[in-house]
Amino acid sequence: MTIIPAIDIIEGKCVRLTEGDYTQKKIYNEHPLEVAKEFEDAGLKRLHLVDLDGARAGSVKNWKVLELLASKTNLVIDFGGGIKQEEDVKIVFSSGAVFATVGSIAVKNEFEFVKWLLQFGAGRFLLGADVKNEKIAIGGWLETTDIWIYDFIEKYIQHGIKQVFCTDVSKDGRLEGPATELYKNITTKFPSLHFIASGGVSSLQDLEDLQSAGCNGAIVGKAIYEGKVRIADLKKFYE
């Protein structure tokens, strides 16, 4: 299982939110490159970089941070937050992201997203599905839809999507454990999908449970920053 550490950016700083709430913001480091270097030095290969300013504004804002991290590390970076227009996709790729992470656009404008898949290649996109009670949530989790997570994944697999990460909104940032049963259902239903768990990880045991549930990867954020999971201990998953 690939461990993918997360760096969330607000005003160029490394932060974490609780349940996606911008008022529940905690700054962990003023310099994201220091954090990224620490991950790389520990042997981690990937990075999940989230532009929270961009997510709120509806257009990519912190692409300079992406550019810095991509040029100063060898991490395979996926970048999301505010990717709403084709121009945003181009900025993200030209700034050094290997994958563009998208969520809301795939829900709200399927036609536009499918156009990107054809233009840039479906393999360059990491589809994010935020979920509340197995239904898709969008708009920074403020809006829950009637779209069933399984239907959503099935549709985009048909369009060539290979990687999906899923965040249970009720779990994210709370350090209360991930939605393992949900993820087990997804990996059972879509065995060929490269499925990545996200949200709620609070211990190495959680990660072992996710691995047992069939997850190919796990995004870990707050647990690292709060010292619940030591970076050095993550080596067991990738050595």
CYANA upper distance limits for C-alpha pairs under 8 A (distance plus 0.5 A):
  1 MET  CA    211 GLN  CA      6.68
  1 MET  CA    215 CYS  CA      7.31
  1 MET  CA    216 ASN  CA      5.32
  1 MET  CA    217 GLY  CA      5.36
  1 MET  CA    218 ALA  CA      7.74
  1 MET  CA    237 PHE  CA      6.54
  1 MET  CA    238 TYR  CA      7.45
  2 THR  CA    216 ASN  CA      6.78
  2 THR  CA    217 GLY  CA      4.82
  2 THR  CA    218 ALA  CA      6.87
  2 THR  CA    237 PHE  CA      7.48
  2 THR  CA    238 TYR  CA      7.06
  3 ILE  CA     44 LEU  CA      7.67
  3 ILE  CA     46 ARG  CA      8.00
  3 ILE  CA    217 GLY  CA      6.22
  3 ILE  CA    218 ALA  CA      5.69
  3 ILE  CA    219 ILE  CA      6.71
  3 ILE  CA    220 VAL  CA      7.59
  3 ILE  CA    234 LEU  CA      7.95
  3 ILE  CA    237 PHE  CA      7.71
  3 ILE  CA    238 TYR  CA      8.08
  4 ILE  CA     44 LEU  CA      7.99
  4 ILE  CA     45 LYS  CA      8.19
  4 ILE  CA     46 ARG  CA      5.86
  4 ILE  CA     47 LEU  CA      5.91
  4 ILE  CA     48 HIS  CA      6.72
  4 ILE  CA    217 GLY  CA      7.45
  4 ILE  CA    218 ALA  CA      6.37
  4 ILE  CA    219 ILE  CA      5.08
  4 ILE  CA    220 VAL  CA      6.62
  5 PRO  CA     39 PHE  CA      7.94
  5 PRO  CA     46 ARG  CA      7.62
  5 PRO  CA     47 LEU  CA      5.91
  5 PRO  CA     48 HIS  CA      6.56
  5 PRO  CA    219 ILE  CA      6.07
  5 PRO  CA    220 VAL  CA      5.34
  5 PRO  CA    221 GLY  CA      6.27
  6 ALA  CA     47 LEU  CA      6.48
  6 ALA  CA     48 HIS  CA      5.07
  6 ALA  CA     49 LEU  CA      6.38
  6 ALA  CA     50 VAL  CA      8.06
  6 ALA  CA    219 ILE  CA      6.84
  6 ALA  CA    220 VAL  CA      6.39
  6 ALA  CA    221 GLY  CA      5.34
  7 ILE  CA     14 CYS  CA      6.53
  7 ILE  CA     15 VAL  CA      7.75
  7 ILE  CA     16 ARG  CA      8.48
  7 ILE  CA     32 PRO  CA      7.81
  7 ILE  CA     36 ALA  CA      8.46
  7 ILE  CA     47 LEU  CA      7.95
  7 ILE  CA     48 HIS  CA      6.75
  7 ILE  CA     49 LEU  CA      5.48
  7 ILE  CA     50 VAL  CA      6.77
  7 ILE  CA    221 GLY  CA      7.49
  8 ASP  CA     13 LYS  CA      8.41
  8 ASP  CA     14 CYS  CA      6.06
  8 ASP  CA     15 VAL  CA      5.93
  8 ASP  CA     16 ARG  CA      6.62
  8 ASP  CA     49 LEU  CA      6.43
  8 ASP  CA     50 VAL  CA      5.15
  8 ASP  CA     51 ASP  CA      6.71
  8 ASP  CA     52 LEU  CA      6.99
  9 ILE  CA     13 LYS  CA      5.79
  9 ILE  CA     14 CYS  CA      5.50
  9 ILE  CA     15 VAL  CA      6.42
  9 ILE  CA     32 PRO  CA      8.48
  9 ILE  CA     49 LEU  CA      8.04
  9 ILE  CA     50 VAL  CA      6.51
  9 ILE  CA     51 ASP  CA      5.62
  9 ILE  CA     52 LEU  CA      6.16
  9 ILE  CA     53 ASP  CA      7.70
  9 ILE  CA     62 ASN  CA      7.83
 10 ILE  CA     14 CYS  CA      7.30
 10 ILE  CA     15 VAL  CA      7.12
 10 ILE  CA     51 ASP  CA      7.30
 10 ILE  CA     52 LEU  CA      6.13
 10 ILE  CA     53 ASP  CA      6.02
 11 GLU  CA     53 ASP  CA      7.50
 11 GLU  CA     62 ASN  CA      8.05
 12 GLY  CA     30 GLU  CA      7.83
 12 GLY  CA     31 HIS  CA      8.07
 12 GLY  CA     32 PRO  CA      8.02
 12 GLY  CA     62 ASN  CA      7.07
 12 GLY  CA     65 VAL  CA      7.10
 13 LYS  CA     27 ILE  CA      7.43
 13 LYS  CA     28 TYR  CA      8.35
 13 LYS  CA     29 ASN  CA      6.67
 13 LYS  CA     30 GLU  CA      5.12
 13 LYS  CA     31 HIS  CA      6.53
 13 LYS  CA     32 PRO  CA      6.73
 14 CYS  CA     27 ILE  CA      6.46
 14 CYS  CA     28 TYR  CA      6.14
 14 CYS  CA     29 ASN  CA      5.58
 14 CYS  CA     30 GLU  CA      6.61
 14 CYS  CA     31 HIS  CA      7.31
 14 CYS  CA     32 PRO  CA      5.97
 15 VAL  CA     25 LYS  CA      7.10
 15 VAL  CA     26 LYS  CA      5.88
 15 VAL  CA     27 ILE  CA      4.78
 15 VAL  CA     28 TYR  CA      5.94
 15 VAL  CA     29 ASN  CA      7.63
 16 ARG  CA     25 LYS  CA      6.32
 16 ARG  CA     26 LYS  CA      5.97
 16 ARG  CA     27 ILE  CA      7.25
 16 ARG  CA     28 TYR  CA      8.07
 16 ARG  CA    173 GLY  CA      7.94
 16 ARG  CA    221 GLY  CA      8.20
 16 ARG  CA    222 LYS  CA      7.10
 17 LEU  CA     21 ASP  CA      6.32
 17 LEU  CA     22 TYR  CA      6.72
 17 LEU  CA     23 THR  CA      8.42
 17 LEU  CA     24 GLN  CA      5.99
 17 LEU  CA     25 LYS  CA      5.23
 17 LEU  CA     26 LYS  CA      7.08
 17 LEU  CA    173 GLY  CA      6.90
 18 THR  CA     22 TYR  CA      8.45
 18 THR  CA     24 GLN  CA      6.17
 18 THR  CA     25 LYS  CA      7.58
 18 THR  CA    172 ASP  CA      6.99
 18 THR  CA    173 GLY  CA      4.95
 18 THR  CA    174 ARG  CA      6.83
 19 GLU  CA    169 VAL  CA      6.55
 19 GLU  CA    170 SER  CA      6.97
 19 GLU  CA    171 LYS  CA      7.64
 19 GLU  CA    172 ASP  CA      5.74
 19 GLU  CA    173 GLY  CA      6.27
 19 GLU  CA    174 ARG  CA      7.75
 20 GLY  CA    140 GLY  CA      6.82
 20 GLY  CA    141 TRP  CA      7.24
 20 GLY  CA    169 VAL  CA      8.22
 20 GLY  CA    172 ASP  CA      8.04
 20 GLY  CA    173 GLY  CA      8.42
 21 ASP  CA     25 LYS  CA      7.79
 28 TYR  CA    225 TYR  CA      7.58
 29 ASN  CA     35 VAL  CA      7.96
 31 HIS  CA     35 VAL  CA      7.64
 32 PRO  CA     36 ALA  CA      6.69
 32 PRO  CA     65 VAL  CA      8.07
 32 PRO  CA     69 LEU  CA      8.37
 33 LEU  CA     37 LYS  CA      6.49
 33 LEU  CA     68 LEU  CA      7.86
 33 LEU  CA     69 LEU  CA      6.35
 33 LEU  CA     72 LYS  CA      8.36
 34 GLU  CA     38 GLU  CA      6.77
 35 VAL  CA     39 PHE  CA      6.96
 36 ALA  CA     40 GLU  CA      6.75
 36 ALA  CA     47 LEU  CA      8.24
 36 ALA  CA     69 LEU  CA      7.53
 36 ALA  CA     73 THR  CA      8.02
 37 LYS  CA     41 ASP  CA      6.42
 37 LYS  CA     73 THR  CA      7.27
 38 GLU  CA     42 ALA  CA      6.78
 39 PHE  CA     43 GLY  CA      7.23
 39 PHE  CA     44 LEU  CA      6.08
 39 PHE  CA    231 ILE  CA      7.88
 40 GLU  CA     44 LEU  CA      5.65
 40 GLU  CA     45 LYS  CA      6.99
 40 GLU  CA     73 THR  CA      7.74
 40 GLU  CA     74 ASN  CA      8.11
 40 GLU  CA     75 LEU  CA      7.20
 42 ALA  CA    231 ILE  CA      7.20
 42 ALA  CA    232 ALA  CA      6.90
 42 ALA  CA    235 LYS  CA      8.35
 43 GLY  CA    235 LYS  CA      7.89
 44 LEU  CA     75 LEU  CA      8.20
 44 LEU  CA    238 TYR  CA      8.47
 45 LYS  CA     74 ASN  CA      8.09
 45 LYS  CA     75 LEU  CA      5.66
 45 LYS  CA     76 VAL  CA      6.64
 46 ARG  CA     75 LEU  CA      5.57
 46 ARG  CA     76 VAL  CA      5.03
 46 ARG  CA     77 ILE  CA      6.30
 46 ARG  CA     78 ASP  CA      8.38
 47 LEU  CA     75 LEU  CA      6.74
 47 LEU  CA     76 VAL  CA      6.61
 47 LEU  CA     77 ILE  CA      5.28
 47 LEU  CA     78 ASP  CA      6.85
 48 HIS  CA     77 ILE  CA      6.54
 48 HIS  CA     78 ASP  CA      5.70
 48 HIS  CA     79 PHE  CA      6.80
 48 HIS  CA    219 ILE  CA      7.73
 49 LEU  CA     66 LEU  CA      8.11
 49 LEU  CA     77 ILE  CA      7.28
 49 LEU  CA     78 ASP  CA      6.56
 49 LEU  CA     79 PHE  CA      5.33
 49 LEU  CA     80 GLY  CA      7.01
 50 VAL  CA     79 PHE  CA      6.30
 50 VAL  CA     80 GLY  CA      5.49
 50 VAL  CA     81 GLY  CA      6.08
 51 ASP  CA     55 ALA  CA      6.73
 51 ASP  CA     60 VAL  CA      7.55
 51 ASP  CA     61 LYS  CA      7.35
 51 ASP  CA     62 ASN  CA      6.36
 51 ASP  CA     79 PHE  CA      7.98
 51 ASP  CA     80 GLY  CA      6.57
 51 ASP  CA     81 GLY  CA      5.10
 51 ASP  CA     82 GLY  CA      7.61
 52 LEU  CA     56 ARG  CA      6.76
 52 LEU  CA     81 GLY  CA      6.37
 52 LEU  CA     82 GLY  CA      8.39
 53 ASP  CA     57 ALA  CA      6.58
 53 ASP  CA     60 VAL  CA      8.29
 53 ASP  CA     61 LYS  CA      6.74
 53 ASP  CA     62 ASN  CA      7.82
 53 ASP  CA     81 GLY  CA      8.01
 53 ASP  CA     82 GLY  CA      8.30
 54 GLY  CA     58 GLY  CA      6.13
 54 GLY  CA     59 SER  CA      5.54
 54 GLY  CA     60 VAL  CA      5.05
 54 GLY  CA     61 LYS  CA      5.39
 54 GLY  CA     62 ASN  CA      7.51
 54 GLY  CA     81 GLY  CA      5.55
 54 GLY  CA     82 GLY  CA      4.70
 54 GLY  CA     83 ILE  CA      8.20
 55 ALA  CA     59 SER  CA      7.40
 55 ALA  CA     60 VAL  CA      7.96
 55 ALA  CA     80 GLY  CA      8.42
 55 ALA  CA     81 GLY  CA      4.69
 55 ALA  CA     82 GLY  CA      4.67
 55 ALA  CA     83 ILE  CA      8.23
 55 ALA  CA    140 GLY  CA      7.59
 56 ARG  CA     81 GLY  CA      8.43
 56 ARG  CA     82 GLY  CA      7.58
 56 ARG  CA    140 GLY  CA      7.84
 57 ALA  CA     82 GLY  CA      7.14
 58 GLY  CA     81 GLY  CA      8.26
 58 GLY  CA     82 GLY  CA      4.94
 58 GLY  CA     83 ILE  CA      7.50
 58 GLY  CA     84 LYS  CA      6.87
 59 SER  CA     81 GLY  CA      8.03
 59 SER  CA     82 GLY  CA      4.58
 59 SER  CA     83 ILE  CA      6.26
 59 SER  CA     84 LYS  CA      6.68
 59 SER  CA     85 GLN  CA      8.11
 59 SER  CA     88 ASP  CA      7.22
 60 VAL  CA     81 GLY  CA      6.94
 60 VAL  CA     82 GLY  CA      5.20
 60 VAL  CA     83 ILE  CA      6.47
 60 VAL  CA     88 ASP  CA      6.53
 60 VAL  CA     92 VAL  CA      8.48
 61 LYS  CA     82 GLY  CA      8.06
 62 ASN  CA     66 LEU  CA      7.36
 63 TRP  CA     67 GLU  CA      6.62
 63 TRP  CA     91 ILE  CA      7.83
 63 TRP  CA     92 VAL  CA      7.22
 63 TRP  CA     95 SER  CA      7.03
 64 LYS  CA     68 LEU  CA      6.65
 64 LYS  CA     95 SER  CA      7.99
 65 VAL  CA     69 LEU  CA      6.70
 66 LEU  CA     70 ALA  CA      6.43
 66 LEU  CA     79 PHE  CA      8.06
 66 LEU  CA     92 VAL  CA      8.38
 66 LEU  CA     95 SER  CA      6.75
 66 LEU  CA     96 GLY  CA      7.26
 66 LEU  CA     97 ALA  CA      7.63
 67 GLU  CA     71 SER  CA      6.57
 67 GLU  CA     95 SER  CA      5.18
 67 GLU  CA     96 GLY  CA      6.31
 68 LEU  CA     72 LYS  CA      6.52
 69 LEU  CA     73 THR  CA      6.28
 70 ALA  CA     74 ASN  CA      7.28
 70 ALA  CA     75 LEU  CA      7.47
 70 ALA  CA     77 ILE  CA      7.66
 70 ALA  CA     95 SER  CA      7.95
 70 ALA  CA     96 GLY  CA      5.78
 70 ALA  CA     97 ALA  CA      7.47
 71 SER  CA     96 GLY  CA      7.87
 76 VAL  CA     97 ALA  CA      7.87
 76 VAL  CA     98 VAL  CA      6.63
 77 ILE  CA     96 GLY  CA      8.21
 77 ILE  CA     97 ALA  CA      5.66
 77 ILE  CA     98 VAL  CA      6.11
 77 ILE  CA     99 PHE  CA      7.08
 78 ASP  CA     97 ALA  CA      6.08
 78 ASP  CA     98 VAL  CA      6.38
 78 ASP  CA     99 PHE  CA      4.93
 78 ASP  CA    100 ALA  CA      6.11
 78 ASP  CA    101 THR  CA      6.61
 78 ASP  CA    126 LEU  CA      7.89
 79 PHE  CA     92 VAL  CA      7.50
 79 PHE  CA     97 ALA  CA      6.56
 79 PHE  CA     99 PHE  CA      6.97
 79 PHE  CA    100 ALA  CA      5.75
 79 PHE  CA    101 THR  CA      5.93
 80 GLY  CA    100 ALA  CA      6.55
 80 GLY  CA    101 THR  CA      4.86
 80 GLY  CA    102 VAL  CA      6.58
 81 GLY  CA    101 THR  CA      7.98
 81 GLY  CA    102 VAL  CA      7.95
 82 GLY  CA     88 ASP  CA      8.14
 83 ILE  CA     88 ASP  CA      5.74
 83 ILE  CA     89 VAL  CA      6.80
 83 ILE  CA    101 THR  CA      8.39
 83 ILE  CA    102 VAL  CA      7.06
 83 ILE  CA    105 ILE  CA      8.26
 84 LYS  CA     88 ASP  CA      7.01
 84 LYS  CA    105 ILE  CA      6.69
 85 GLN  CA     89 VAL  CA      7.32
 86 GLU  CA     90 LYS  CA      6.96
 86 GLU  CA    116 TRP  CA      7.70
 87 GLU  CA     91 ILE  CA      6.72
 88 ASP  CA     92 VAL  CA      6.69
 89 VAL  CA     93 PHE  CA      6.81
 89 VAL  CA    100 ALA  CA      7.36
 90 LYS  CA     94 SER  CA      6.44
 91 ILE  CA     95 SER  CA      6.43
 92 VAL  CA     96 GLY  CA      7.17
 92 VAL  CA     97 ALA  CA      6.29
 92 VAL  CA    100 ALA  CA      7.25
 93 PHE  CA     97 ALA  CA      5.54
 93 PHE  CA     98 VAL  CA      7.19
 93 PHE  CA     99 PHE  CA      8.04
 93 PHE  CA    100 ALA  CA      7.80
 98 VAL  CA    124 ARG  CA      7.18
 99 PHE  CA    123 GLY  CA      8.49
 99 PHE  CA    124 ARG  CA      5.30
 99 PHE  CA    125 PHE  CA      5.64
 99 PHE  CA    126 LEU  CA      6.62
100 ALA  CA    124 ARG  CA      6.86
100 ALA  CA    125 PHE  CA      5.38
100 ALA  CA    126 LEU  CA      6.49
101 THR  CA    125 PHE  CA      6.38
101 THR  CA    126 LEU  CA      5.17
101 THR  CA    127 LEU  CA      6.34
101 THR  CA    128 GLY  CA      7.01
102 VAL  CA    106 ALA  CA      7.47
102 VAL  CA    125 PHE  CA      7.71
102 VAL  CA    126 LEU  CA      6.97
102 VAL  CA    127 LEU  CA      5.78
102 VAL  CA    128 GLY  CA      6.23
103 GLY  CA    107 VAL  CA      7.41
103 GLY  CA    127 LEU  CA      6.49
103 GLY  CA    128 GLY  CA      5.27
103 GLY  CA    129 ALA  CA      6.51
103 GLY  CA    130 ASP  CA      8.15
103 GLY  CA    138 ILE  CA      7.98
104 SER  CA    108 LYS  CA      6.54
104 SER  CA    138 ILE  CA      5.95
104 SER  CA    139 GLY  CA      7.04
105 ILE  CA    109 ASN  CA      5.72
105 ILE  CA    110 GLU  CA      7.39
105 ILE  CA    112 GLU  CA      8.25
105 ILE  CA    113 PHE  CA      6.97
106 ALA  CA    110 GLU  CA      5.59
106 ALA  CA    113 PHE  CA      6.18
107 VAL  CA    138 ILE  CA      8.33
109 ASN  CA    113 PHE  CA      6.94
110 GLU  CA    114 VAL  CA      6.52
111 PHE  CA    115 LYS  CA      6.77
112 GLU  CA    116 TRP  CA      7.01
113 PHE  CA    117 LEU  CA      6.87
114 VAL  CA    118 LEU  CA      6.85
114 VAL  CA    159 HIS  CA      7.60
115 LYS  CA    119 GLN  CA      6.60
116 TRP  CA    120 PHE  CA      6.24
116 TRP  CA    121 GLY  CA      7.81
116 TRP  CA    122 ALA  CA      8.37
117 LEU  CA    121 GLY  CA      5.40
117 LEU  CA    122 ALA  CA      4.96
117 LEU  CA    125 PHE  CA      8.09
117 LEU  CA    159 HIS  CA      8.20
117 LEU  CA    160 GLY  CA      8.28
118 LEU  CA    122 ALA  CA      7.22
120 PHE  CA    124 ARG  CA      7.38
121 GLY  CA    125 PHE  CA      8.20
122 ALA  CA    159 HIS  CA      8.13
122 ALA  CA    160 GLY  CA      6.03
122 ALA  CA    161 ILE  CA      5.88
122 ALA  CA    162 LYS  CA      7.91
123 GLY  CA    160 GLY  CA      8.04
123 GLY  CA    161 ILE  CA      7.04
123 GLY  CA    162 LYS  CA      6.91
123 GLY  CA    163 GLN  CA      8.34
125 PHE  CA    161 ILE  CA      7.72
125 PHE  CA    163 GLN  CA      7.87
126 LEU  CA    161 ILE  CA      8.22
126 LEU  CA    162 LYS  CA      8.31
126 LEU  CA    163 GLN  CA      5.80
126 LEU  CA    164 VAL  CA      6.25
126 LEU  CA    165 PHE  CA      7.75
127 LEU  CA    161 ILE  CA      7.90
127 LEU  CA    163 GLN  CA      6.84
127 LEU  CA    164 VAL  CA      5.23
127 LEU  CA    165 PHE  CA      6.83
128 GLY  CA    164 VAL  CA      6.30
128 GLY  CA    165 PHE  CA      5.48
128 GLY  CA    166 CYS  CA      6.35
128 GLY  CA    167 THR  CA      8.19
129 ALA  CA    136 ILE  CA      7.01
129 ALA  CA    137 ALA  CA      8.17
129 ALA  CA    149 ILE  CA      7.98
129 ALA  CA    164 VAL  CA      7.75
129 ALA  CA    165 PHE  CA      6.70
129 ALA  CA    166 CYS  CA      5.20
129 ALA  CA    167 THR  CA      6.82
130 ASP  CA    136 ILE  CA      6.16
130 ASP  CA    137 ALA  CA      5.74
130 ASP  CA    138 ILE  CA      7.32
130 ASP  CA    141 TRP  CA      7.61
130 ASP  CA    166 CYS  CA      6.24
130 ASP  CA    167 THR  CA      5.28
130 ASP  CA    168 ASP  CA      6.51
130 ASP  CA    169 VAL  CA      6.77
131 VAL  CA    135 LYS  CA      5.78
131 VAL  CA    136 ILE  CA      5.11
131 VAL  CA    137 ALA  CA      5.84
131 VAL  CA    149 ILE  CA      7.60
131 VAL  CA    166 CYS  CA      7.52
131 VAL  CA    167 THR  CA      6.49
131 VAL  CA    168 ASP  CA      5.35
131 VAL  CA    169 VAL  CA      6.31
132 LYS  CA    136 ILE  CA      6.90
132 LYS  CA    137 ALA  CA      6.80
132 LYS  CA    144 THR  CA      7.59
132 LYS  CA    168 ASP  CA      6.44
132 LYS  CA    169 VAL  CA      6.25
132 LYS  CA    170 SER  CA      7.26
134 GLU  CA    148 TRP  CA      6.53
134 GLU  CA    149 ILE  CA      6.13
134 GLU  CA    182 LEU  CA      8.27
135 LYS  CA    144 THR  CA      7.37
135 LYS  CA    145 THR  CA      6.77
135 LYS  CA    146 ASP  CA      6.46
135 LYS  CA    147 ILE  CA      5.89
135 LYS  CA    148 TRP  CA      5.21
135 LYS  CA    149 ILE  CA      6.02
136 ILE  CA    144 THR  CA      6.54
136 ILE  CA    145 THR  CA      6.01
136 ILE  CA    146 ASP  CA      7.50
136 ILE  CA    147 ILE  CA      6.05
136 ILE  CA    148 TRP  CA      6.91
136 ILE  CA    149 ILE  CA      6.43
137 ALA  CA    141 TRP  CA      5.65
137 ALA  CA    142 LEU  CA      7.64
137 ALA  CA    143 GLU  CA      6.01
137 ALA  CA    144 THR  CA      4.65
137 ALA  CA    145 THR  CA      6.32
137 ALA  CA    169 VAL  CA      8.43
138 ILE  CA    142 LEU  CA      6.91
138 ILE  CA    143 GLU  CA      5.79
138 ILE  CA    144 THR  CA      6.81
138 ILE  CA    145 THR  CA      8.04
139 GLY  CA    143 GLU  CA      6.49
141 TRP  CA    169 VAL  CA      7.40
147 ILE  CA    151 ASP  CA      7.65
147 ILE  CA    152 PHE  CA      7.30
148 TRP  CA    152 PHE  CA      6.86
149 ILE  CA    153 ILE  CA      6.78
150 TYR  CA    154 GLU  CA      6.59
150 TYR  CA    186 ILE  CA      7.63
151 ASP  CA    155 LYS  CA      6.64
152 PHE  CA    156 TYR  CA      7.11
153 ILE  CA    157 ILE  CA      6.64
153 ILE  CA    164 VAL  CA      8.27
154 GLU  CA    158 GLN  CA      6.95
155 LYS  CA    159 HIS  CA      7.27
156 TYR  CA    160 GLY  CA      6.93
156 TYR  CA    161 ILE  CA      6.07
157 ILE  CA    161 ILE  CA      5.29
157 ILE  CA    162 LYS  CA      7.11
162 LYS  CA    193 LEU  CA      6.27
162 LYS  CA    194 HIS  CA      6.46
163 GLN  CA    193 LEU  CA      6.85
163 GLN  CA    194 HIS  CA      5.26
163 GLN  CA    195 PHE  CA      6.47
163 GLN  CA    196 ILE  CA      8.00
164 VAL  CA    193 LEU  CA      7.93
164 VAL  CA    194 HIS  CA      6.99
164 VAL  CA    195 PHE  CA      5.74
164 VAL  CA    196 ILE  CA      6.61
165 PHE  CA    195 PHE  CA      6.35
165 PHE  CA    196 ILE  CA      4.86
165 PHE  CA    197 ALA  CA      6.15
165 PHE  CA    198 SER  CA      6.99
166 CYS  CA    183 TYR  CA      8.46
166 CYS  CA    195 PHE  CA      8.47
166 CYS  CA    196 ILE  CA      7.11
166 CYS  CA    197 ALA  CA      6.11
166 CYS  CA    198 SER  CA      6.22
167 THR  CA    171 LYS  CA      8.28
167 THR  CA    172 ASP  CA      7.45
167 THR  CA    197 ALA  CA      7.26
167 THR  CA    198 SER  CA      5.26
167 THR  CA    199 GLY  CA      5.90
168 ASP  CA    172 ASP  CA      6.93
168 ASP  CA    178 PRO  CA      8.15
168 ASP  CA    179 ALA  CA      6.92
168 ASP  CA    198 SER  CA      7.91
168 ASP  CA    199 GLY  CA      6.86
169 VAL  CA    199 GLY  CA      8.11
171 LYS  CA    175 LEU  CA      7.85
171 LYS  CA    176 GLU  CA      7.13
171 LYS  CA    177 GLY  CA      7.46
171 LYS  CA    178 PRO  CA      6.77
171 LYS  CA    179 ALA  CA      7.68
171 LYS  CA    199 GLY  CA      6.25
171 LYS  CA    200 GLY  CA      5.29
172 ASP  CA    178 PRO  CA      8.49
172 ASP  CA    198 SER  CA      8.10
172 ASP  CA    199 GLY  CA      4.66
172 ASP  CA    200 GLY  CA      5.37
173 GLY  CA    199 GLY  CA      7.00
173 GLY  CA    200 GLY  CA      6.49
173 GLY  CA    221 GLY  CA      8.49
173 GLY  CA    222 LYS  CA      6.65
174 ARG  CA    200 GLY  CA      6.46
175 LEU  CA    200 GLY  CA      5.38
175 LEU  CA    201 VAL  CA      6.37
175 LEU  CA    202 SER  CA      5.20
175 LEU  CA    222 LYS  CA      7.89
175 LEU  CA    223 ALA  CA      7.16
176 GLU  CA    200 GLY  CA      6.06
176 GLU  CA    201 VAL  CA      7.60
176 GLU  CA    202 SER  CA      6.82
177 GLY  CA    199 GLY  CA      8.37
177 GLY  CA    200 GLY  CA      5.00
177 GLY  CA    201 VAL  CA      5.52
177 GLY  CA    202 SER  CA      6.19
177 GLY  CA    203 SER  CA      8.40
177 GLY  CA    206 ASP  CA      6.87
178 PRO  CA    197 ALA  CA      8.40
178 PRO  CA    198 SER  CA      7.87
178 PRO  CA    199 GLY  CA      6.33
178 PRO  CA    200 GLY  CA      4.76
178 PRO  CA    201 VAL  CA      5.85
178 PRO  CA    206 ASP  CA      7.45
179 ALA  CA    183 TYR  CA      6.90
179 ALA  CA    199 GLY  CA      8.40
179 ALA  CA    200 GLY  CA      7.94
180 THR  CA    184 LYS  CA      6.58
180 THR  CA    209 ASP  CA      7.66
180 THR  CA    210 LEU  CA      6.63
180 THR  CA    213 ALA  CA      7.33
181 GLU  CA    185 ASN  CA      6.77
181 GLU  CA    213 ALA  CA      8.26
182 LEU  CA    186 ILE  CA      6.87
183 TYR  CA    187 THR  CA      6.63
183 TYR  CA    197 ALA  CA      7.45
183 TYR  CA    210 LEU  CA      8.26
183 TYR  CA    213 ALA  CA      7.31
183 TYR  CA    214 GLY  CA      8.43
183 TYR  CA    215 CYS  CA      7.71
184 LYS  CA    188 THR  CA      6.52
184 LYS  CA    213 ALA  CA      5.29
184 LYS  CA    214 GLY  CA      6.97
184 LYS  CA    215 CYS  CA      8.19
185 ASN  CA    189 LYS  CA      6.65
186 ILE  CA    190 PHE  CA      6.51
187 THR  CA    191 PRO  CA      5.82
187 THR  CA    193 LEU  CA      7.79
187 THR  CA    195 PHE  CA      7.35
187 THR  CA    213 ALA  CA      7.87
187 THR  CA    214 GLY  CA      6.36
187 THR  CA    215 CYS  CA      7.23
188 THR  CA    214 GLY  CA      8.25
194 HIS  CA    215 CYS  CA      8.20
194 HIS  CA    216 ASN  CA      6.28
194 HIS  CA    217 GLY  CA      8.30
195 PHE  CA    215 CYS  CA      6.00
195 PHE  CA    216 ASN  CA      5.85
195 PHE  CA    217 GLY  CA      6.97
196 ILE  CA    215 CYS  CA      6.30
196 ILE  CA    216 ASN  CA      6.24
196 ILE  CA    217 GLY  CA      4.85
196 ILE  CA    218 ALA  CA      5.63
196 ILE  CA    219 ILE  CA      7.47
197 ALA  CA    210 LEU  CA      7.88
197 ALA  CA    215 CYS  CA      6.98
197 ALA  CA    217 GLY  CA      6.75
197 ALA  CA    218 ALA  CA      5.09
197 ALA  CA    219 ILE  CA      6.64
198 SER  CA    218 ALA  CA      6.37
198 SER  CA    219 ILE  CA      5.39
198 SER  CA    220 VAL  CA      7.40
199 GLY  CA    219 ILE  CA      7.66
199 GLY  CA    220 VAL  CA      7.71
199 GLY  CA    221 GLY  CA      8.45
201 VAL  CA    206 ASP  CA      6.34
201 VAL  CA    207 LEU  CA      7.46
201 VAL  CA    220 VAL  CA      6.92
201 VAL  CA    223 ALA  CA      6.82
202 SER  CA    206 ASP  CA      7.03
202 SER  CA    223 ALA  CA      5.65
202 SER  CA    228 LYS  CA      6.44
202 SER  CA    229 VAL  CA      7.43
203 SER  CA    207 LEU  CA      7.32
203 SER  CA    223 ALA  CA      7.62
203 SER  CA    228 LYS  CA      6.42
203 SER  CA    229 VAL  CA      6.08
204 LEU  CA    208 GLU  CA      6.79
204 LEU  CA    229 VAL  CA      6.88
204 LEU  CA    233 ASP  CA      8.43
204 LEU  CA    234 LEU  CA      8.25
205 GLN  CA    209 ASP  CA      6.62
206 ASP  CA    210 LEU  CA      6.74
207 LEU  CA    211 GLN  CA      6.69
207 LEU  CA    218 ALA  CA      7.83
208 GLU  CA    212 SER  CA      6.72
209 ASP  CA    213 ALA  CA      6.63
210 LEU  CA    214 GLY  CA      7.09
210 LEU  CA    215 CYS  CA      6.15
210 LEU  CA    218 ALA  CA      8.10
211 GLN  CA    215 CYS  CA      5.76
211 GLN  CA    216 ASN  CA      7.60
211 GLN  CA    217 GLY  CA      8.37
220 VAL  CA    224 ILE  CA      7.37
221 GLY  CA    225 TYR  CA      7.15
222 LYS  CA    226 GLU  CA      6.37
223 ALA  CA    227 GLY  CA      6.56
223 ALA  CA    228 LYS  CA      5.35
223 ALA  CA    229 VAL  CA      5.97
224 ILE  CA    228 LYS  CA      6.51
224 ILE  CA    229 VAL  CA      5.53
224 ILE  CA    230 ARG  CA      6.66
224 ILE  CA    231 ILE  CA      7.30
229 VAL  CA    233 ASP  CA      7.73
229 VAL  CA    234 LEU  CA      8.29
230 ARG  CA    234 LEU  CA      7.40
231 ILE  CA    235 LYS  CA      8.11
234 LEU  CA    238 TYR  CA      7.93
235 LYS  CA    239 GLU  CA      6.25
